[in-house]
Amino acid sequence: MRDILPPESALWARIEDQARAVFLAYNYQEIRTPIVEPTSLFVRSVGEETDIVGKEMYTWTDRDESSLTLRPEATASVMRAYIEHRLDQRIGVKKYFYMGPMFRRERPQKGRYRQFFQIGAEAIGSESPVVDAEVIEMLVDYLGRLGVSGYDLLVNSVGCKQCRPAYHTALRDALALVSGTMCVDCQRRAETNPMRVLDCKIPADQPIIEKLPTLAGSLCEGCKNHFAQVQLLLNSRGIAYTVTARLVRGLDYYTRTTFEFVHGSLGAQNTLLGGGRYDGLSEDLGGPPAPGIGFSIGEDRLVLTLQDVAPKSEKDQPDALGARLPLYIAWMGEVAYRRAAEIAREIRNHGVAVEIAADSMKLKRSLEIASKIGAQRVLIIGDQELAEGRYQLKNMATGEQRSVTAEELLVIYDQPLSDPEVCAPEADKGTTP
């Protein structure tokens, strides 16, 4: 587990803000569920023989002898809330998104922590392939807004409860002949959860896995048609993808459409986000029929990817991937401080971040501090500026310095912080208002 510190925390905030903006545009609403749930919720939904339940959950016995678990994922919690609060009574497809910490005691790997963060969404109430395609389209939109490129979209169908048992039998029979030469985890999975063998990332096991039966030949007509429609809809949206016959997800509740976005910057464990359909999960938890599809984004991994794909020129800037400070106010003397506080309050009311020097100090020292904390401009207030009612505004990137009134300063910052022109309005590009 780890701390997330500035300036990196600003990148996390940007990732989450963009997620909210995109998800709300697709009519998803935020849901917040408890971090702690009854252990039985995850055993029933995720699967007793999955790696998560078998060896990765943080579970303990409470004082009343009940078993509690720190949530290892959020889909089961969302579905529990869906059932408990009778959200099935609402009209149409129910769309929810979430973000927050999850907990698994995994082996340390690049981008993996025992407290990790996920951003995800669930669309519940329809088995239509139209919903599947829209979910994937939303993710393509989201990654595009963040500037993430160079990823591959992998898709597959893992069938349903009608056609998957026959495949399990064929796969278990094939594994009985070869599992003894595979890694320890695959040997165990071959007996308890054979489809999880297909998700193995051990290089030595890949030639064996490539020769195992695929699910495509076992799909029922309903699953075949559903997957064909998903592909047609992705094609119509111009979304590139690769059908990957051995793509599975690690949880038992997945059915039909399964997908992953993978990125080379993450090494062998290269999944950036993944998801799929879970049409029988509600019934497994004692609820009404509620077909659904969802996904989760590993936020820790998304941060690593954004840091990796940032242009070299940006990486050279100490705060390039986080928020830049639009204005730092340097003041000299008690009266100057009072005026600085008044101006800062006005500009902050415009939604712009302002830092005021904590102490009266020489101008050279103030400029040094402003530079180190990444301020875009410095407003200088001293006795002469107070007497004239005009203040010196220094552009830290160009070194240009000019005289402005408080009113002119408010005009410069009368725009949202996210607007790139806050960094360099026309007045700082060689012209003076």
C-alpha positions in Angstrom: 0.0 0.0 0.0 1.2 3.5 -0.6 0.6 7.2 -0.3 -0.3 9.3 -3.4 1.4 12.7 -3.1 1.3 16.0 -5.0 1.9 16.6 -7.8 0.9 13.1 -8.9 -2.3 13.4 -6.9 -3.4 16.1 -9.4 -3.1 13.6 -12.2 -5.4 11.2 -10.3 -7.9 14.1 -9.9 -7.8 14.8 -13.6 -8.4 11.1 -14.4 -11.4 11.0 -12.1 -12.8 14.3 -13.3 -12.7 13.2 -16.9 -14.3 9.9 -15.9 -17.2 11.7 -14.3 -17.6 14.0 -17.3 -17.7 11.2 -19.8 -19.9 8.8 -17.8 -22.4 11.6 -17.1 -22.6 12.3 -20.8 -23.7 8.7 -21.3 -26.3 9.1 -18.5 -24.4 7.1 -15.8 -25.0 8.2 -12.2 -22.6 7.8 -9.4 -23.1 5.1 -6.8 -21.0 4.7 -3.6 -21.0 1.4 -1.7 -19.3 0.3 1.5 -15.7 -0.7 1.6 -16.6 -3.7 3.9 -19.2 -6.3 2.9 -20.2 -9.8 4.2 -17.7 -12.3 2.9 -20.6 -14.4 1.5 -21.3 -11.7 -1.1 -18.0 -12.3 -2.8 -18.0 -16.0 -2.4 -21.4 -16.3 -4.1 -20.7 -13.8 -6.9 -16.9 -13.9 -7.7 -16.7 -17.7 -7.2 -15.3 -19.8 -4.4 -12.6 -21.3 -6.6 -11.3 -18.1 -8.0 -7.9 -16.8 -7.0 -9.5 -13.7 -5.4 -11.6 -15.7 -3.0 -9.1 -18.5 -2.6 -6.0 -16.6 -1.6 -6.3 -12.8 -2.1 -9.1 -11.4 0.0 -8.6 -9.5 3.3 -11.2 -11.4 5.5 -11.7 -11.5 9.2 -14.3 -12.6 11.8 -16.1 -9.7 13.5 -17.1 -9.7 17.2 -20.5 -11.2 16.5 -18.7 -14.1 14.6 -19.8 -12.8 11.2 -17.2 -12.9 8.4 -16.4 -9.6 6.8 -14.2 -8.7 3.8 -12.6 -5.6 2.4 -14.1 -5.4 -1.1 -11.8 -6.9 -3.7 -14.0 -5.6 -6.5 -17.1 -3.5 -6.9 -19.5 -5.2 -9.3 -20.8 -7.6 -6.6 -21.4 -4.6 -4.2 -23.3 -2.7 -6.9 -25.5 -5.6 -7.6 -26.1 -6.2 -3.9 -27.2 -2.5 -3.6 -29.3 -3.0 -6.8 -31.2 -5.9 -5.2 -31.4 -4.5 -1.7 -32.9 -1.1 -2.8 -35.2 -2.6 -5.5 -33.5 -0.6 -8.2 -35.0 -3.0 -10.7 -38.3 -1.1 -10.2 -36.9 2.0 -12.0 -37.6 2.4 -15.7 -35.1 1.6 -18.4 -31.5 0.5 -18.2 -30.0 1.4 -14.9 -26.5 3.0 -15.3 -24.1 3.5 -12.4 -20.5 4.4 -12.1 -18.1 4.2 -9.1 -14.6 5.0 -8.1 -12.6 4.1 -5.0 -10.2 1.7 -3.2 -10.3 -2.1 -3.5 -8.2 -4.6 -1.6 -6.4 -7.8 -2.6 -3.3 -9.4 -1.1 -1.6 -9.9 -4.5 2.1 -10.4 -5.2 3.7 -7.0 -5.9 3.9 -6.2 -9.6 4.2 -3.0 -11.7 1.0 -1.0 -11.2 -0.4 -3.5 -8.6 -0.9 -2.7 -4.9 -2.8 -4.3 -2.1 -4.9 -1.2 -1.7 -5.6 -0.2 -5.3 -8.1 2.1 -7.0 -10.7 1.3 -9.6 -13.0 3.4 -11.7 -15.9 1.4 -13.1 -19.4 1.4 -14.4 -22.4 -1.0 -14.7 -25.3 -1.0 -17.1 -28.1 -3.2 -15.6 -31.4 -4.3 -17.1 -30.8 -5.2 -20.7 -29.1 -8.1 -22.5 -29.0 -6.2 -25.8 -25.7 -6.1 -27.7 -26.4 -2.4 -28.3 -25.5 -1.8 -24.6 -22.3 -3.8 -24.9 -21.1 -1.7 -27.9 -22.0 1.6 -26.2 -20.1 0.6 -23.1 -17.0 0.0 -25.2 -17.6 3.2 -27.2 -17.7 5.1 -23.9 -14.3 3.7 -22.9 -12.8 4.6 -26.2 -14.1 8.1 -25.7 -12.7 8.3 -22.2 -9.2 7.1 -23.1 -9.2 9.5 -26.1 -10.0 12.5 -23.8 -7.1 11.5 -21.5 -4.8 11.3 -24.5 -4.2 7.5 -24.2 -3.3 5.9 -27.5 -1.4 2.8 -28.5 -3.7 0.4 -26.8 -5.3 -2.8 -28.2 -9.0 -3.7 -27.7 -9.5 -7.5 -27.3 -12.9 -9.0 -27.4 -14.4 -12.5 -27.0 -17.5 -14.3 -25.9 -17.3 -16.7 -22.9 -20.7 -18.2 -23.6 -23.5 -18.7 -21.1 -24.7 -21.2 -18.5 -26.2 -23.3 -21.2 -23.2 -23.7 -23.5 -20.2 -23.3 -21.2 -20.5 -26.7 -19.3 -19.7 -28.6 -22.4 -16.6 -26.5 -23.0 -15.5 -26.9 -19.4 -15.6 -30.7 -19.9 -13.5 -30.5 -23.1 -11.0 -28.1 -21.5 -10.6 -30.2 -18.4 -10.0 -33.3 -20.5 -7.4 -31.5 -22.5 -5.7 -30.1 -19.4 -5.5 -33.5 -17.8 -2.9 -34.5 -20.4 -0.7 -31.4 -20.0 -1.3 -29.5 -16.7 1.5 -31.4 -15.0 4.0 -29.5 -17.1 2.5 -26.1 -16.3 3.0 -23.6 -13.5 1.7 -24.4 -10.0 -1.3 -22.0 -10.3 -2.3 -23.7 -13.6 -2.1 -27.1 -12.1 -4.5 -26.0 -9.3 -6.8 -24.2 -11.7 -7.0 -27.2 -14.1 -8.9 -29.0 -11.3 -10.9 -26.1 -9.7 -11.5 -23.5 -12.4 -10.1 -24.6 -15.8 -11.0 -21.5 -17.8 -8.7 -19.5 -15.5 -5.8 -21.4 -17.1 -6.4 -19.4 -20.2 -5.6 -16.2 -18.3 -2.2 -17.4 -17.3 0.6 -14.9 -18.1 3.6 -17.3 -17.5 5.6 -17.3 -20.8 6.5 -21.0 -20.6 2.8 -21.9 -20.4 1.8 -20.0 -23.5 2.6 -22.7 -26.1 0.5 -25.2 -24.2 -2.4 -22.8 -23.8 -2.3 -22.0 -27.5 -3.1 -25.7 -28.2 -6.1 -25.9 -25.8 -9.7 -26.0 -27.1 -11.3 -22.6 -27.6 -14.8 -21.6 -26.5 -15.9 -20.5 -30.0 -16.6 -24.0 -31.1 -18.9 -24.6 -28.1 -21.0 -21.4 -28.2 -24.8 -21.9 -28.5 -26.7 -20.1 -31.3 -27.9 -17.4 -29.0 -24.3 -16.6 -27.8 -23.0 -16.7 -31.4 -25.6 -14.3 -32.6 -25.1 -12.0 -29.7 -21.3 -11.8 -30.3 -21.8 -11.3 -34.0 -24.1 -8.3 -33.3 -21.6 -6.8 -30.9 -18.9 -7.0 -33.6 -21.2 -5.4 -36.2 -22.0 -2.5 -33.9 -18.3 -1.9 -33.1 -17.5 -2.0 -36.8 -20.3 0.6 -37.5 -18.7 2.9 -34.9 -15.2 2.5 -36.5 -13.8 1.0 -33.3 -10.8 -1.3 -34.0 -10.7 -4.6 -32.0 -9.2 -8.1 -32.1 -11.2 -11.2 -31.4 -9.1 -13.2 -29.0 -10.5 -16.7 -28.6 -8.7 -17.4 -25.3 -9.6 -14.1 -23.6 -11.4 -14.8 -20.3 -12.0 -12.8 -17.2 -11.0 -14.0 -13.7 -14.4 -14.0 -12.1 -17.1 -16.6 -12.4 -20.0 -14.3 -13.0 -18.9 -13.3 -16.5 -21.1 -14.4 -19.5 -21.0 -13.7 -23.2 -19.2 -10.5 -24.1 -15.8 -10.1 -22.5 -13.2 -7.4 -23.3 -9.9 -5.9 -22.3 -7.9 -2.9 -23.2 -4.2 -3.7 -23.1 -1.2 -1.4 -23.3 2.4 -2.2 -23.9 3.7 0.2 -21.3 2.6 -2.1 -18.5 4.8 -5.0 -19.2 3.6 -8.7 -18.9 0.6 -7.7 -16.8 -0.6 -5.4 -19.5 -4.3 -5.1 -18.9 -5.3 -1.4 -18.5 -9.0 -2.2 -18.0 -11.4 -5.0 -18.6 -15.0 -6.0 -18.3 -17.9 -8.0 -19.7 -21.4 -9.2 -19.3 -22.8 -10.9 -16.2 -26.4 -11.9 -17.1 -27.0 -14.3 -14.2 -25.3 -12.5 -11.3 -28.5 -11.0 -9.8 -30.1 -14.4 -9.6 -27.0 -15.9 -8.1 -27.3 -13.3 -5.3 -31.0 -14.0 -4.7 -32.3 -11.1 -6.8 -34.6 -10.7 -9.8 -33.4 -11.4 -13.4 -31.1 -8.4 -14.2 -28.8 -8.9 -17.2 -25.9 -6.4 -17.1 -22.5 -5.4 -18.4 -19.7 -3.5 -16.7 -16.0 -2.8 -16.5 -13.3 -1.7 -14.1 -10.3 0.5 -14.8 -7.2 0.0 -12.8 -6.6 3.6 -11.9 -3.0 2.9 -10.6 -2.2 1.4 -14.0 -3.9 4.2 -15.9 -1.7 6.7 -14.1 1.4 4.7 -15.1 0.3 4.7 -18.7 -0.4 8.4 -18.8 3.0 9.1 -17.3 4.6 6.8 -19.8 2.9 8.3 -22.9 3.4 11.9 -21.9 5.7 13.7 -24.4 9.4 13.9 -23.3 9.2 17.7 -23.2 6.3 17.5 -20.7 8.1 14.9 -18.5 10.9 17.4 -18.1 8.5 19.7 -16.3 8.2 18.8 -12.6 4.4 19.3 -12.5 3.4 18.7 -16.2 1.1 15.8 -15.5 -0.6 17.5 -12.6 -2.1 21.0 -12.0 -0.1 24.1 -12.7 -0.5 27.0 -10.3 -1.9 30.0 -12.3 -0.9 32.7 -9.9 1.5 33.3 -7.0 1.3 36.6 -5.1 4.5 38.1 -3.6 3.9 40.9 -1.1 6.2 43.2 0.9 4.7 44.7 4.1 1.6 44.2 6.2 -0.6 46.6 4.2 0.5 44.8 1.0 -0.5 41.5 2.5 -4.0 42.7 3.2 -4.4 43.9 -0.4 -2.9 40.6 -1.6 -5.5 38.6 0.4 -8.3 40.7 -1.1 -7.1 40.1 -4.7 -6.5 36.4 -4.0 -10.1 36.1 -2.7 -11.5 37.8 -5.8 -9.6 35.6 -8.2 -10.3 32.4 -6.3 -14.0 33.3 -6.7 -13.4 32.9 -10.4 -12.4 29.3 -9.8 -8.7 30.0 -10.3 -6.0 28.7 -7.9 -3.9 31.3 -6.1 -1.0 30.9 -3.6 0.0 33.8 -1.4 3.5 34.0 0.0 3.4 33.0 3.7 5.8 35.7 4.8 7.0 39.1 3.6 10.4 38.5 1.9 12.7 39.9 -0.7 11.4 39.8 -4.2 14.2 37.5 -5.4 13.3 34.9 -2.8 9.6 35.1 -3.7 10.4 34.5 -7.4 12.6 31.5 -6.5 9.7 29.9 -4.5 7.2 30.7 -7.3 9.5 29.0 -9.8 10.0 25.9 -7.7 6.3 25.4 -7.1 5.4 25.8 -10.8 3.6 29.1 -10.7 2.7 30.4 -14.2 2.7 34.1 -13.0 3.7 36.1 -10.0 1.8 39.3 -8.9 4.1 41.6 -7.1 2.7 44.0 -4.5 4.9 46.5 -2.6 4.7 50.0 -1.4 5.1 51.6 -4.8 2.4 49.3 -6.3 0.0 50.2 -3.5 0.6 53.9 -4.0 0.0 53.7 -7.8 -2.9 51.2 -7.6 -1.1 49.1 -10.3 0.7 45.9 -9.7 3.5 44.1 -11.5 2.5 40.8 -13.2 5.4 38.6 -14.2 5.1 35.7 -16.7 7.4 33.0 -15.3 7.8 31.3 -18.7 8.8 34.3 -20.8 10.1 36.6 -18.1 7.8 39.4 -19.4 6.7 41.8 -16.7 4.0 44.4 -17.0 1.8 46.7 -15.0 -1.9 45.8 -14.3 -4.7 47.1 -12.2 -6.8 44.7 -10.1 -9.6 45.1 -12.6 -7.4 44.1 -15.5 -6.2 41.1 -13.5 -9.7 39.9 -12.9 -10.4 40.1 -16.7 -7.3 37.9 -17.3 -8.6 35.3 -14.9 -12.3 35.5 -15.8 -12.3 32.0 -17.3 -12.3 28.4 -15.9 -9.0 27.0 -14.7 -9.2 24.1 -17.2 -9.1 26.5 -20.1 -5.5 26.4 -21.6 -5.7 30.1 -22.2 -5.3 30.6 -18.4 -1.7 29.5 -18.9 -1.0 32.0 -21.6 -3.8 34.6 -22.4 -3.3 36.9 -25.4 -2.0 39.6 -23.1 1.1 37.5 -22.3 1.8 36.6 -25.9 3.5 39.9 -26.8 0.6 42.4 -26.6 -0.4 44.7 -23.7 -4.1 45.5 -23.1 
